Amino acid sequence: EDGETHHGVFDLGFLRQVPGMTVLCPASCRELQDMLTWAVEEGSGPIAIRYPRGGDRHLHDSDFGKTAVRHRTGSDAVILTYGTLAQNALDAAEILASRGVEATVLRLLQVNPLPVEEIKKYIPENCPVVVVEEAGNGSGIREAISWALDRGALVESINLGGSFATHGKMADLYRHYGLDAEGIAERVMKVIGNEG
């Protein structure tokens, strides 16, 4: 629990504007190590790596060189996320499966430049997409995803809203903003209901 001075939710909004900037989003401390090694030894240009706050989870892509990882496949909806929220997205997919809804869980390892072609490979035609991100409204990637997919209303988002986020324990904040597994599952169910 990092406290008030380490509550970065607007960084993507300005980092994605920097020409040539690469922004990486590890889901765990192990992935952070791999990305940092890659940035120092192989990367070029300016590179930012989002610190995986709460990154004690076990998600790890041993083949860092990919820009997206599909953790689960389903045809009813796509949950697209990055960083440490991936575990919440996977848990939400389990909840949805228990309700008869099969969701693809797609995790981006890099959010700038946005790996559009990689994302398109994993999203079924006419399948609603819910972008789950720990970012302020308008400062994440939802709008860029919607634009890249040219799908408008089929791309929804769950984020921290349009005002300053409150502070607290991560589990409490995720629950408060609907970024916990149950909140994500409920939002997906609403999106599917609206589309159906």
Steps between C-alpha positions, in 0.01 A plus 500: 500500500700794368293786643418846373831581334498193273160497338588550135190485283569772243840384374373327186319817399824694464751223428310386191538853357882492503635425150674162484403406857455132583283427805518152653259360758623198699246294693748381762835583652658215302369650177631839613850349524476356149371826353766707674771266370355526149481882524866527600646234271280507188256788505554831328358846546314613811341213694269525800407198709197528727585364843282196576356619828374188673691296244552196718278299269639216297413619150811497291564480128828318458525612137523876535498618147126462469285807544180317597413172671166322474449326833154366429279458193127564476256632242250695715722792601862616519652633820805702396738617770864560587724493805394363836126508422549186289433272798173681575404457134575127513301463821212690335512258206459212747196669653356558153560137402299391804215713357527347154700784341832422332741795486835543333756656735759697308792664682718763340865501603553824307250786476709736291537466214169318517535153341190539284557207263575267791181614677288448187622140470343412835165680477214308336281689251206685662620409848466772765826616660530621860827684568596469867764749611638667809502844342297816515215543254642620166861437601510129427476303177126442456455778246806388303373141497159613380656713226739224391223240483258748340225349713365796699229386740627142515800613709413574863726579791540464873748748649547738792257761370533866415604644837793446733502143632464447870770322701491174689594135487515362147225243554270772637578734209440230241164419660409871526566562129366169370847376409478188717400167345132532593479858371660403170267202461195716571607759243556233236153358570349848454689556175383165364146583608517836322637339186252211504 
